[in-house]
Amino acid sequence: MTQRLPDAVEDYLRKQLGARLSPDDSGLNRAELEAAMCNHDIILATITDRFDAELLAMAERTVKLIANFGTGVDHIDLAAAQALGIMVTNTPDALTEATAELALLLMLTAARRGGEGERELRSGQWAGWRPTHMMGMGLAGRTLGLVGFGRIAQCFGLKAQALGMNVRYYSRRPFVADNPGRLVAERVDTLAELAASSDVLSLHVPGGQATHHLIDANILSVMKPHSILVNTARGPVVDEAALAHALEEGVIGAAALDVYEREPTVNPRLLRSERSVFLPHMGSATIEARTAMGFQATRNIEAFLRGEAPPNRVA
């Protein structure tokens, strides 16, 4: 295990599978990952562990399974793993509700200027109630645009619909919602059309080369001046330099981000946007979600050890 996991997960893995636990949350550096690749059959990895083709192809490698703690696997060269016979699994279902909740938190906080208001109060700058102070944007009747329409997007869309928002989405293929009859969402043909028509644009696509800088200067330029960009997906989906410029020039109203292009480094120009909201990659950070993710990874490992197909195999 490359990092600490919830106590219940660690206790189970240690007692039932003899797992070697990580002593802290610092993760493994390159040399430590190389050593792990040559001394273990299975690595329970996280999204901060980078498995490139060179690492996977080490001559003395003993690893046969990388069980990823998380949905995204853009930190693992899946093609190289498959070519080398290394199985890869992920945890796609366990974090849906938690991440959708965080997207809702980001949207509400940016729309109602919650972060800005709290900073004013904590700093002692609040001068008292007045009619035009900290006026934000109401969400009822506004349009939420979902970029991607998987589990998390649908869950978030349902929550936004309960606030009275209209939901639209852009995806390469039309999807049937997991909750038919409850979530009503209109599909649009292009990302630019979705961006131009949305008051809140929320990203729910996987990372990787296909989505790198999907949100660039061109897409930002067609968004509304009051619109909010929400990202709980992957940092590199957004061109942060272009986003910083859009915020500085008032092209869009705010950004509400949980992920960043070069984590844990955050573009300092973004932080100058007072209206915007920035969180430290907390999308799945609930006791319930992180524990469920750990046990989902465990089920993949146990299936592998029994010689069965892991339920969440991606390579």
N, C-alpha and C positions, 0 to 999 in steps of 0.2 A: 504494500500500500504506500503510495507516494506522498499522501497527506493525511492529516487527521480526519476522521469521520465521526458522526454521532456515536455516543457511548454504546448504545444498544447494538449498532452495527459492528463496531470494533470488538465488543465482547463476543458476539456470535462468531465472527470470522476467526478470532483467536482460539476460541474453545473448540469449534467444530472443524475448522480447516487448518489450524496451525499457522495462521497468517503472521507475517512479520509486519508489525505496525510501524507507522511513521512517528518519530518522537515529537514532531511539531508541525506547524502549518507553513513552513518555509518552502516545502517542495524539494525536488531533487535537481541538482545542477547536471550539466552534461556528463561529467565524469561519473556521477552517482547513477544516472540513468544507464550509462554503458555497463556499469558493474551489475546493476539490477537485471539487465538484459541477459547477462551471462551466468547468473546465479539463481534464477527463478524460472519456474514453468509458466507462471501467470503473474501479470502486473495489473493491479487495480489502479488505474491512472485517472487523472483529472484533466480538465481542459487546459491547464497551464503546462502540461508535460508535452514536449514537442517530439514526435516520432517521425523523423524524416527517413528517406530511403536509405541513407548511409547508416543511420542508427539501426534500422530494422535488419540490414544486411550484414551485421557484424558476424565475422567468421565463427566466433565462439558463442554465438547466441543460443540460449536454451529456451527462451520464451516461446510459448505456443499460443497464448491467448492474452490479448490486451482487453480487459474489461473496463470500459470507460465509464466514469461517474459523471454523467451529463448526457444531454441529447446530442449536441454538436460534436462532430468528429473531424472538423477541418484542421485540427492540430496533428492528425495522423494521416500519413500517406497511405490511403486505403488501397490504391493500385499496387504499390510496392508490397504491402502486407499480404494481399491476396496472392501475388506472384510468388511470395516466399512461403506461403502456407501458414501464415500467422492469422489466427481468427481474431476479429474485432467485434465487440458488442457495445451497446450504449443503453441509456435509460430514458426512453422517449416519453413515457406517460406520466411519470411520478411528479414532474414539476409544472404541469399544465396550469393548475389552479393558482399556484403560488406566483408564477410569472405573470399570469393574467391580472392578478390582484395588484402586482407591482406596476404594471402598465397603467392600470386605473389610478393608482396613487400618483404616478408621474403626471398623467394628464390633468387630474384635478388640481394638483399642486401648482402646475404651471398656469393653468387657466385662471385660478383664483389667487395667484401670486402669493401662495402660502410660504414658500421659502424666503421670498423677499420680505414679507411681513414679519416672519419670525426673526430674521436677522435684524430688522429695524427695532423690534421690541427688545431683544436680548442686548443690543448695543446701547439701550437707553435713549434712542432717538425718537421714540414714539411720542407725539405731542398731544394725543387724544383723538377722539372720534370727530370726523368731519365728513360732510356728504360726498366729497369727491376723492377721498383718500383711498388708495389701494383698490381702485375699481378694476375688476378683472372681467373675464368672459364667462357668461353662463353657457352651459352645455346643452340644455334642452332645446331641441330644434336644430342643433348644429349637425354637421356631417363628419362622421369618423371614416377615414379611408384606411383600409387594412391592406398592406403590401404583403401578399401571401395569405393563404386561407387554410392553414393547418389547425391543429388542435388548440394551440394557444390563441391564435387570432380569433377563432370562433368563440372561445370562452370569453375573451376580452370583449368581442363584439356583443355578446349577450348581456354583459354587464353594462356596456355603454348604452345599449338599447333600453335597459331598465331606467336609465337616466333621461330617456326621451330623445336620444340621438338617432339620427338616420345613419345606417351603416352601408358602406359601399366597399368593394374590394377589387384588387387586381391580382390575378394569378394566371399562369400560363395555360392552365386548364380550369374549366368550371368544376366546382366541387359541390357535393351535396352535404349540407351541414350535419354534424353529428347529432344535433338536436332539432330535427325537422319540425316545423310548425311553431317553433319558438323564436329562433333567430331569423330575421328577415334581412337579407343582404343582397344588394344589387351588384352584379359584376360589370366592370367597365373594360374596355378593350385595350387601353394603354395606361402605362404608369403616369405619363404626363397628364392625361385626362383626370386620373384619380387625384393627383397632386393639386391640380388647378381647382378642383371642385370641393376639396376637403378643408374643414376648419382645423382638424387634427389628423395628421398623417402618421400612422403607427406601423413599425417595421416588424415583420414576422417571417423572415426568410433565413435559410441556412447560410453559414459563411462559406468561403471558398472563392475561387477565381471567377465563377459564374456570376457572383453577386458583389464582387469587389467594386466599391465606389458606385454602387447602383444609384445612390442618392448623390448626385454631383451638382455642379453649378447650374446646369441646364434644368434639372428637375426643381431645384430650389427656386430658380428664377420665375417659375410659373405658379408657385404657391402664393396664397393670399398674405397680405402684409401682417395680418393678425394671427396667422396660422401657427400651430405648434407641431414640431417634429418629435415623435416619441420613438426611442430605440431601446428595446429589450432583447434584440436578436444578437447580432455580432457587430463589434465596433467597425471593422473594415468595410461594412456595407455602406458607411457614410464617409464621404470625402470631408474630413474635419477642417481642412483649410478652407474649402468652399463654404462649409457651414459657418465657420467663424466669420468669414466675410459677409455672408448673408445676414447674420445677426448684427454685425457692426453697421451695416448699411440699411437696416430696417426692412430687408427683403421679406423676412418672416418675423413672427412675433417672439418666438421662444423655442428653445430646445429642451427636451426632457429626456435625459440619457442615463442609462444604467451600464452601458458598455462603450468601449473606446477603441480607437484605431490602434493604439500602441500601449495597451494596458501593461503596468499600472500608471504609465505616464498619460497625463491629460493635456491637451493643447492649451497653453495658458491664455490664449486669445478667447477661448470659449468661456473661461471662468470670469471674464469681464462682463458677461451678459447677466445683469442682475435679475432679470425676469426668468431666466432659465433655471432648470433644476438638474442637479448632478448627483448621482448615487454611485457607490463603489461596488458595482456588479453584484447586486443583492437579489436578483430575480427569483431564485429558488431558495432564498435564505429563510425558510421557516423550518421549525423542528419537524413538522409533519412531512414536508417535501424532501428535505435532506435525508431523513431516516428512510422514507420510501425509496428514494434513489439508491441508497446503500443496499437495501434488501433486494431491489430489482437487479443491481449488479451482482449480488450474491447468488440469485437464482440463475443468472447466466453462467456464473462460475460453476455452480453445482451441476448444472446440466452438462457442461463441458466435461467435467470430471466423471460423469456417468456414461460418457460416450454418446450423449444425445445432442441434438441440435439446440443451441441456446435460443431462447425465445426472441431475443433482440439482436440477432446477428446482423452486422452491416458489412462485413467482409470475411 
